[in-house]
Amino acid sequence: MAWPWSSLGCATSGTEQITALRIAIVLALLSSPALAVQIPAGHDVQSAIDSASPGDVLILEAGQHRPFVVDRPLTLIGYGAFLSSDVQSPAITVRSDNVRIEGLSIAGVKRPSEEKFKYYMERYQGGASGGASGFSTPATASGPLRLDLPNAAVLVFGSNVTFENMSVRDAEVGIFAEDLHDLFIDNSKFQSCKTGVLILRSSSVSIINSELIGCEKAGLNASNSRSFTVTGCRAINNTHAGLFFRNCEDIDVIGNTLSRNSEGLVFWSTNHSSAADNRADLNYYGILLADSHNNTISRNILVNNRRSEIVSGFGVGMSIQANSSYNLVFKNTASNNYNGLEITENCQRNALCGNNISRNTHGVRLDKNWNNLIYRNNFVDNVISGYDNQTRSIWNTTVGNHYSDYRGSDGDGDGIGDTPYTIPKGSSMAADYRPLVRPFTGEIDPDEILEDIKRYARYDPEEGRTIRVNESGAAIRYPARRGPPVFEENAEIERPPFTPVL
């Protein structure tokens, strides 16, 4: 076998990074028993695939290549190689398990719906001549035409598929994958697509060290999927969500940068998942949970989330909305947002614990909820530390929160103020009865938070029972009102509810 030294050497690489990658490829091929086949630019990749044996390596030389379908376990490597997709004609279709594709660049298409309709009408045969569906099937499709597929640059229908060092731009969808498991995307870039990556009904998906930039909808959109990890990625300047998960479970979003999106990260009807060590800035919502349960949001940096699409300067570091429950939010930093953290719209048994909340217009905003815990947080230099409207939430357990504007004393030196801290704004007339005179710096145990929720979140909205402070200082006490509550009508507070546009 003749080795393709000319396509792998330093002279054709152009950069030190590409040179190093190609040297690594050569070393890997030298140690592999698989056949390596070199494909010059403009030659028929599909014929090479059709002639290959499982496990072979196909090396695409730098230059333009035609679209292809991978229907057997192969490795395709193409640093400097590029392809173009067309309306309903992806550049790459993967229909086999155990496929690896590395180094390719793809230009996609974002055509309006009438182009898609025209595509299918041109291929409609009518009656039996087009098969049961009445549609003809192009040679590159390897299956019947489907009306529900987007104009994707890459279609994936196999499991244990890896994409590495890929670049996709200007596609309706960069990579579309459905009904698979073990998909791995590493060090790849999706730019100016409508949706960068779209995943449906899949499991064991990992996206690491990749970029999702300038997409018209979402950078990543995953639905009905589980066991999903997104780590070390950058989702920037996407018109709607940077990362969007709907009807998912067991999602881990760790160490990502989420910037200049409408929503940095969205968990929508997504449960038993986590978001940790992310940075969300300059979004309308940094992190948003809606109708989601049993999630942990920890150690994230939520700063400068202020936008002007709805209300000038409005933005939220993290928001829990729409009947969400048992979400634990701890050890986050929320700074210089309009609302640092908020819980709205019939949520219960969520906990905000041990967060540093500073220099926001409202540190924490609660609206129309009950049985949420807010304790051990540090409120520093916020315009208004707390807003509590139409809720029955708990601002202290055995200890409350630290407020930089607390003016009470600590006569017995136990670290707890002698007088309550009245929550400054809202109709609930809430108070923290055990304010901390010094910032909280201790550790947080999620299991202890769950025990606190079980112990203190016992307000029954149907019976109207209000928990009283007992001898240990636990829980909540609200003074009885002599008239109906006063509702806030300030447009800067009562804004339109969030509705995803995806």
C-alpha positions as CSV (number, residue, x, y, z in Angstrom):
1,M,0.0,0.0,0.0
2,A,1.3,3.5,-0.9
3,W,1.1,5.9,2.1
4,P,-0.2,9.4,1.3
5,W,2.7,11.3,2.6
6,S,2.1,14.3,0.4
7,S,-1.3,14.9,1.8
8,L,-0.2,14.6,5.4
9,G,3.1,16.4,5.5
10,C,4.1,19.8,6.8
11,A,4.3,21.4,3.4
12,T,0.5,21.2,2.8
13,S,-0.6,22.0,6.3
14,G,-0.5,25.8,6.4
15,T,-0.4,26.0,10.2
16,E,1.5,24.4,13.1
17,Q,-1.8,23.1,14.5
18,I,-2.8,21.3,11.3
19,T,0.8,19.9,11.0
20,A,0.6,18.4,14.5
21,L,-2.8,16.9,13.8
22,R,-1.6,15.3,10.5
23,I,1.5,13.9,12.1
24,A,-0.8,12.4,14.8
25,I,-2.9,10.8,12.0
26,V,0.2,9.3,10.4
27,L,1.4,7.8,13.6
28,A,-2.1,6.4,14.3
29,L,-2.3,4.9,10.8
30,L,1.2,3.3,11.1
31,S,0.1,1.5,14.2
32,S,-3.3,0.4,12.8
33,P,-3.9,-2.8,10.7
34,A,-6.7,-1.0,8.8
35,L,-6.3,0.0,5.2
36,A,-5.8,3.7,4.6
37,V,-7.1,5.1,1.2
38,Q,-6.2,8.6,-0.1
39,I,-8.9,10.4,-2.0
40,P,-7.8,13.4,-4.1
41,A,-10.0,16.5,-4.2
42,G,-12.8,16.2,-6.7
43,H,-12.7,12.4,-6.8
44,D,-15.7,10.2,-5.9
45,V,-15.7,9.7,-2.1
46,Q,-18.8,7.6,-2.4
47,S,-17.1,5.0,-4.6
48,A,-14.3,4.8,-2.1
49,I,-16.8,4.2,0.7
50,D,-18.7,1.6,-1.3
51,S,-15.4,-0.3,-1.9
52,A,-14.1,0.0,1.7
53,S,-14.1,-2.7,4.4
54,P,-15.3,-2.0,8.0
55,G,-12.5,-0.3,9.9
56,D,-10.8,1.2,6.9
57,V,-9.5,4.8,7.0
58,L,-10.3,7.2,4.2
59,I,-8.2,10.3,3.9
60,L,-9.7,13.2,2.0
61,E,-7.1,15.5,0.5
62,A,-7.4,19.3,0.9
63,G,-9.9,20.8,-1.5
64,Q,-13.6,20.4,-2.5
65,H,-15.3,17.1,-2.2
66,R,-18.8,15.9,-3.1
67,P,-21.4,14.8,-0.6
68,F,-21.4,11.2,0.6
69,V,-23.2,8.6,2.7
70,V,-21.3,6.5,5.3
71,D,-23.1,3.1,5.5
72,R,-20.4,1.0,7.2
73,P,-17.9,1.5,10.1
74,L,-15.2,3.7,8.8
75,T,-12.9,6.6,9.8
76,L,-12.8,9.6,7.4
77,I,-10.1,12.3,7.9
78,G,-10.0,15.4,5.9
79,Y,-8.0,18.4,7.2
80,G,-8.3,21.1,4.6
81,A,-11.1,19.2,2.8
82,F,-14.5,20.9,2.5
83,L,-18.0,20.0,1.2
84,S,-21.2,21.9,0.5
85,S,-24.8,20.8,1.2
86,D,-27.9,21.8,-0.7
87,V,-31.6,21.9,-0.1
88,Q,-32.5,18.6,1.6
89,S,-29.2,17.2,0.4
90,P,-26.7,17.0,3.3
91,A,-23.0,17.0,2.8
92,I,-22.6,13.9,5.0
93,T,-25.2,11.3,6.0
94,V,-24.1,8.7,8.6
95,R,-26.2,5.5,8.5
96,S,-23.8,3.1,10.3
97,D,-22.7,2.6,13.8
98,N,-19.0,3.0,14.8
99,V,-18.1,5.9,12.4
100,R,-15.5,8.6,13.0
101,I,-15.3,11.8,10.9
102,E,-12.5,14.3,11.5
103,G,-11.3,17.6,10.2
104,L,-13.9,18.4,7.5
105,S,-15.4,21.9,6.8
106,I,-18.9,22.1,5.5
107,A,-20.9,25.0,4.0
108,G,-24.7,24.6,4.4
109,V,-27.8,26.2,3.2
110,K,-30.5,28.1,5.0
111,R,-33.3,28.1,2.4
112,P,-36.9,29.2,3.1
113,S,-39.7,26.7,3.4
114,E,-40.8,27.2,-0.2
115,E,-37.5,25.9,-1.4
116,K,-38.0,22.7,0.6
117,F,-41.6,22.4,-0.8
118,K,-40.2,22.8,-4.4
119,Y,-37.6,20.2,-3.7
120,Y,-40.2,17.6,-2.8
121,M,-42.6,18.5,-5.6
122,E,-39.8,18.1,-8.2
123,R,-39.2,14.6,-6.9
124,Y,-42.8,13.5,-6.5
125,Q,-43.5,10.8,-9.1
126,G,-47.2,10.1,-8.3
127,G,-48.6,6.6,-7.9
128,A,-46.6,3.5,-8.0
129,S,-43.7,4.8,-10.1
130,G,-42.3,6.6,-7.0
131,G,-42.8,3.7,-4.6
132,A,-45.3,3.6,-1.8
133,S,-44.5,7.2,-0.8
134,G,-44.8,8.5,-4.3
135,F,-41.3,10.1,-4.0
136,S,-38.2,9.2,-5.8
137,T,-35.0,8.6,-3.9
138,P,-31.7,10.1,-4.9
139,A,-28.7,7.9,-4.9
140,T,-27.1,9.7,-2.0
141,A,-30.1,9.3,0.3
142,S,-29.8,5.5,1.0
143,G,-33.4,5.5,2.1
144,P,-36.9,7.0,1.5
145,L,-37.3,10.7,1.4
146,R,-38.6,12.3,4.6
147,L,-40.6,15.4,4.8
148,D,-39.7,16.2,8.4
149,L,-35.9,16.5,8.0
150,P,-34.3,20.0,8.1
151,N,-31.7,21.3,5.6
152,A,-28.9,19.7,7.7
153,A,-25.3,19.8,6.7
154,V,-24.8,16.5,8.5
155,L,-27.5,13.8,9.2
156,V,-26.7,11.1,11.8
157,F,-28.7,7.9,12.2
158,G,-26.0,5.6,13.6
159,S,-24.7,5.0,17.1
160,N,-21.2,5.3,18.5
161,V,-20.4,8.2,16.0
162,T,-17.6,10.7,16.6
163,F,-17.1,14.1,15.0
164,E,-13.9,15.9,15.8
165,N,-12.4,19.2,14.6
166,M,-15.4,19.8,12.3
167,S,-16.5,23.2,11.0
168,V,-20.1,23.9,9.8
169,R,-21.5,27.2,8.8
170,D,-24.7,28.6,7.2
171,A,-26.8,25.5,7.5
172,E,-30.4,25.3,8.7
173,V,-29.0,22.7,11.1
174,G,-25.3,21.9,11.5
175,I,-25.6,18.3,12.8
176,F,-29.0,16.6,13.0
177,A,-29.1,13.3,15.0
178,E,-32.1,11.2,16.1
179,D,-32.8,7.9,17.8
180,L,-29.2,7.0,18.6
181,H,-26.8,6.6,21.5
182,D,-23.1,7.4,21.9
183,L,-22.6,10.5,19.9
184,F,-19.4,12.4,20.5
185,I,-18.7,15.9,19.2
186,D,-15.3,17.4,20.1
187,N,-13.6,20.7,19.2
188,S,-16.0,21.6,16.5
189,K,-17.5,24.9,15.4
190,F,-21.1,25.6,14.3
191,Q,-21.5,29.2,13.1
192,S,-24.3,31.2,11.5
193,C,-26.6,28.2,11.3
194,K,-30.3,28.4,12.2
195,T,-29.6,25.7,14.8
196,G,-26.1,24.5,15.4
197,V,-26.8,21.0,16.7
198,L,-30.2,19.4,16.9
199,I,-30.6,16.1,18.9
200,L,-33.8,14.1,19.1
201,R,-34.6,11.0,21.2
202,S,-31.0,10.1,21.9
203,S,-28.8,9.1,24.8
204,S,-25.2,9.2,25.9
205,V,-24.3,12.3,23.9
206,S,-21.2,14.4,24.7
207,I,-20.4,17.8,23.2
208,I,-17.1,19.1,24.4
209,N,-14.8,22.1,23.7
210,S,-17.0,23.2,20.8
211,E,-18.4,26.5,19.7
212,L,-22.0,27.4,18.8
213,I,-22.0,30.9,17.5
214,G,-24.4,33.3,15.9
215,C,-27.2,30.8,15.3
216,E,-30.7,32.2,14.4
217,K,-32.5,29.9,16.8
218,A,-30.5,27.8,19.3
219,G,-26.9,26.9,19.4
220,L,-27.8,23.4,20.7
221,N,-31.4,22.1,20.8
222,A,-31.9,18.7,22.5
223,S,-35.3,17.1,23.0
224,N,-36.5,13.8,24.6
225,S,-32.9,12.8,25.3
226,R,-31.0,11.6,28.3
227,S,-27.4,11.1,29.6
228,F,-26.2,14.2,27.9
229,T,-23.0,16.2,28.7
230,V,-22.0,19.6,27.4
231,T,-18.5,20.6,28.7
232,G,-16.1,23.4,27.9
233,C,-18.2,24.8,25.1
234,R,-18.9,28.4,24.0
235,A,-22.5,29.4,23.1
236,I,-22.3,33.0,22.0
237,N,-24.5,35.5,20.2
238,N,-27.4,33.0,19.4
239,T,-30.7,34.8,18.8
240,H,-32.6,32.5,21.2
241,A,-31.0,29.9,23.5
242,G,-27.4,29.0,23.6
243,L,-28.2,25.6,25.0
244,F,-31.8,24.4,25.1
245,F,-33.0,21.1,26.6
246,R,-36.7,20.1,26.4
247,N,-38.2,16.9,28.0
248,C,-34.7,15.6,28.9
249,E,-33.2,13.8,31.9
250,D,-29.7,13.3,33.3
251,I,-28.2,16.4,31.6
252,D,-24.9,17.8,32.8
253,V,-23.9,21.3,31.6
254,I,-20.4,22.0,33.1
255,G,-17.8,24.7,32.5
256,N,-19.3,26.4,29.5
257,T,-19.4,30.1,28.4
258,L,-22.9,31.4,27.6
259,S,-22.8,34.9,26.4
260,R,-25.0,37.4,24.4
261,N,-27.8,34.9,23.8
262,S,-31.5,35.6,24.7
263,E,-31.2,32.7,27.1
264,G,-27.9,31.2,27.9
265,L,-29.1,27.8,29.2
266,V,-32.7,26.5,29.3
267,F,-34.0,23.5,31.1
268,W,-37.6,23.1,29.8
269,S,-39.5,20.1,31.3
270,T,-36.0,18.7,32.1
271,N,-35.4,16.8,35.3
272,H,-32.6,15.3,37.4
273,S,-30.0,17.4,35.7
274,S,-27.2,19.8,36.7
275,A,-25.6,23.0,35.6
276,A,-22.3,23.8,37.3
277,D,-19.3,26.1,36.9
278,N,-20.7,27.9,33.8
279,R,-20.3,31.6,33.1
280,A,-23.5,33.3,31.8
281,D,-23.2,37.0,30.9
282,L,-25.0,39.5,28.7
283,N,-28.0,37.3,28.2
284,Y,-31.6,38.1,28.8
285,Y,-31.8,35.1,31.0
286,G,-28.5,33.5,32.1
287,I,-30.0,30.2,33.2
288,L,-33.7,29.5,33.0
289,L,-35.7,26.5,34.4
290,A,-39.4,26.0,33.4
291,D,-41.6,23.1,34.5
292,S,-38.4,21.4,35.6
293,H,-37.8,19.4,38.8
294,N,-35.0,17.9,40.9
295,N,-32.1,19.8,39.3
296,T,-29.0,21.3,40.9
297,I,-27.6,24.7,39.8
298,S,-24.3,25.3,41.5
299,R,-21.1,27.4,41.3
300,N,-22.1,29.3,38.2
301,I,-21.1,32.9,37.5
302,L,-24.2,34.9,36.5
303,V,-23.1,38.5,35.7
304,N,-24.1,41.4,33.6
305,N,-27.3,39.8,32.3
306,R,-29.0,43.0,31.1
307,R,-30.7,43.3,27.8
308,S,-33.3,45.7,26.3
309,E,-35.6,43.6,24.1
310,I,-38.6,43.8,26.4
311,V,-37.7,46.4,29.1
312,S,-34.6,48.5,28.9
313,G,-31.8,47.1,31.0
314,F,-33.8,44.0,32.1
315,G,-32.1,40.7,32.6
316,V,-32.0,37.8,35.0
317,G,-29.1,35.8,36.3
318,M,-31.1,32.7,37.0
319,S,-34.9,32.2,36.8
320,I,-37.1,29.3,38.0
321,Q,-40.5,29.4,36.4
322,A,-43.7,27.6,35.6
323,N,-44.5,25.0,38.3
324,S,-40.9,24.0,38.8
325,S,-40.0,22.2,42.1
326,Y,-37.2,20.7,44.1
327,N,-34.5,22.6,42.3
328,L,-31.4,23.3,44.5
329,V,-29.6,26.6,43.6
330,F,-26.4,27.0,45.7
331,K,-22.9,28.5,45.7
332,N,-23.6,30.7,42.6
333,T,-22.5,34.3,42.1
334,A,-25.2,36.6,40.7
335,S,-23.9,40.1,40.1
336,N,-24.9,43.2,38.2
337,N,-28.2,41.7,36.8
338,Y,-31.6,43.3,37.0
339,N,-32.8,40.4,39.0
340,G,-30.0,38.3,40.4
341,L,-32.1,35.2,41.1
342,E,-35.8,34.7,40.8
343,I,-38.6,32.2,41.3
344,T,-42.0,32.9,39.6
345,E,-45.2,31.4,38.5
346,N,-46.5,28.7,40.9
347,C,-43.2,27.1,41.8
348,Q,-42.7,25.4,45.2
349,R,-40.1,23.6,47.3
350,N,-37.1,25.1,45.5
351,A,-34.1,26.3,47.6
352,L,-31.7,29.3,47.1
353,C,-28.9,28.6,49.5
354,G,-25.3,29.9,50.0
355,N,-25.3,32.2,46.9
356,N,-23.4,35.5,46.6
357,I,-25.9,38.0,45.3
358,S,-24.5,41.5,44.7
359,R,-25.0,44.8,42.9
360,N,-28.3,43.7,41.2
361,T,-31.4,45.9,41.0
362,H,-33.3,43.1,42.8
363,G,-31.1,40.5,44.6
364,V,-33.9,37.9,44.7
365,R,-37.4,38.3,43.2
366,L,-40.2,35.9,44.3
367,D,-43.6,36.2,42.6
368,K,-46.8,34.0,43.0
369,N,-45.1,31.0,44.7
370,W,-45.1,29.1,48.0
371,N,-42.8,26.9,50.1
372,N,-39.5,28.0,48.6
373,L,-36.5,28.4,50.9
374,I,-34.1,31.4,50.7
375,Y,-31.4,31.2,53.3
376,R,-27.6,31.4,53.9
377,N,-27.3,33.8,51.0
378,N,-25.2,36.9,51.0
379,F,-27.0,40.1,49.7
380,V,-24.4,42.8,49.2
381,D,-25.0,46.3,47.7
382,N,-28.1,45.4,45.8
383,V,-30.5,48.3,45.1
384,I,-33.3,46.2,46.6
385,S,-32.2,43.0,48.3
386,G,-35.5,41.2,48.0
387,Y,-38.8,41.4,46.2
388,D,-41.6,39.1,47.5
389,N,-45.0,39.3,45.9
390,Q,-47.9,37.0,46.6
391,T,-45.8,34.2,48.0
392,R,-45.5,32.2,51.1
393,S,-41.8,31.5,51.1
394,I,-39.3,30.9,53.8
395,W,-36.5,33.4,54.2
396,N,-34.9,31.7,57.2
397,T,-34.5,28.3,58.7
398,T,-32.4,28.2,61.9
399,V,-30.4,30.9,60.2
400,G,-31.4,33.4,57.5
401,N,-29.4,35.5,55.1
402,H,-26.7,38.2,55.3
403,Y,-27.8,41.7,54.1
404,S,-25.3,44.5,53.7
405,D,-28.1,47.0,54.5
406,Y,-29.1,45.3,57.8
407,R,-29.0,47.8,60.6
408,G,-29.9,45.6,63.5
409,S,-27.6,44.6,66.4
410,D,-26.3,41.3,67.7
411,G,-26.4,41.7,71.4
412,D,-25.6,38.1,72.4
413,G,-22.9,37.7,69.8
414,D,-24.4,34.5,68.2
415,G,-24.1,35.9,64.7
416,I,-27.8,36.4,64.3
417,G,-29.4,39.8,64.3
418,D,-31.7,40.6,67.3
419,T,-34.4,42.1,65.0
420,P,-35.9,40.8,61.8
421,Y,-34.9,42.0,58.3
422,T,-38.1,43.1,56.5
423,I,-38.0,42.1,52.8
424,P,-38.1,45.6,51.2
425,K,-40.5,45.1,48.3
426,G,-43.6,43.2,47.3
427,S,-47.0,42.5,48.7
428,S,-46.2,39.6,50.9
429,M,-44.9,41.5,54.0
430,A,-42.2,38.9,54.3
431,A,-39.3,39.0,56.8
432,D,-36.1,37.2,57.6
433,Y,-36.4,36.5,61.3
434,R,-32.8,35.3,61.8
435,P,-30.6,37.6,59.6
436,L,-26.9,36.8,59.7
437,V,-24.7,39.8,60.7
438,R,-21.7,38.4,58.9
439,P,-21.5,36.8,55.4
440,F,-22.1,33.1,55.2
441,T,-18.9,31.3,54.1
442,G,-19.7,27.7,55.0
443,E,-20.0,24.6,52.9
444,I,-23.3,23.4,51.4
445,D,-24.6,19.9,51.5
446,P,-27.3,19.3,48.9
447,D,-28.8,16.4,51.1
448,E,-29.1,18.8,54.0
449,I,-31.0,21.3,51.8
450,L,-33.4,18.6,50.8
451,E,-34.0,17.8,54.5
452,D,-34.6,21.5,55.1
453,I,-37.2,21.6,52.4
454,K,-38.9,18.6,53.9
455,R,-38.8,20.1,57.3
456,Y,-39.8,23.7,56.7
457,A,-41.7,23.9,53.4
458,R,-45.1,23.0,55.0
459,Y,-47.4,25.8,54.1
460,D,-50.7,24.5,52.8
461,P,-52.2,27.0,50.3
462,E,-55.6,25.3,50.4
463,E,-56.0,25.5,54.2
464,G,-54.2,28.8,54.4
465,R,-52.0,27.6,57.3
466,T,-48.9,29.7,57.9
467,I,-45.8,28.2,59.6
468,R,-44.8,30.0,62.7
469,V,-41.3,30.4,64.1
470,N,-40.7,27.8,66.7
471,E,-38.2,27.7,69.6
472,S,-35.4,26.6,67.3
473,G,-36.0,29.6,65.1
474,A,-37.2,27.6,62.1
475,A,-39.2,28.8,59.2
476,I,-41.6,31.6,58.6
477,R,-44.0,34.1,60.1
478,Y,-46.1,36.6,58.1
479,P,-48.3,39.2,59.9
480,A,-52.0,38.9,59.3
481,R,-53.4,41.4,56.8
482,R,-56.4,43.5,57.4
483,G,-57.2,44.0,53.7
484,P,-56.5,42.4,50.3
485,P,-52.9,42.4,49.1
486,V,-51.6,45.3,47.0
487,F,-50.4,44.2,43.6
488,E,-47.4,45.7,41.9
489,E,-48.2,47.4,38.6
490,N,-44.7,48.6,37.8
491,A,-43.9,47.7,34.2
492,E,-40.2,47.2,35.1
493,I,-41.3,44.5,37.5
494,E,-44.4,42.8,35.9
495,R,-42.9,42.0,32.6
496,P,-44.3,39.5,29.9
497,P,-43.7,35.9,30.8
498,F,-40.9,34.0,29.1
499,T,-42.0,32.1,25.9
500,P,-39.3,30.2,24.0
501,V,-39.2,30.8,20.2
502,L,-37.7,27.7,18.7
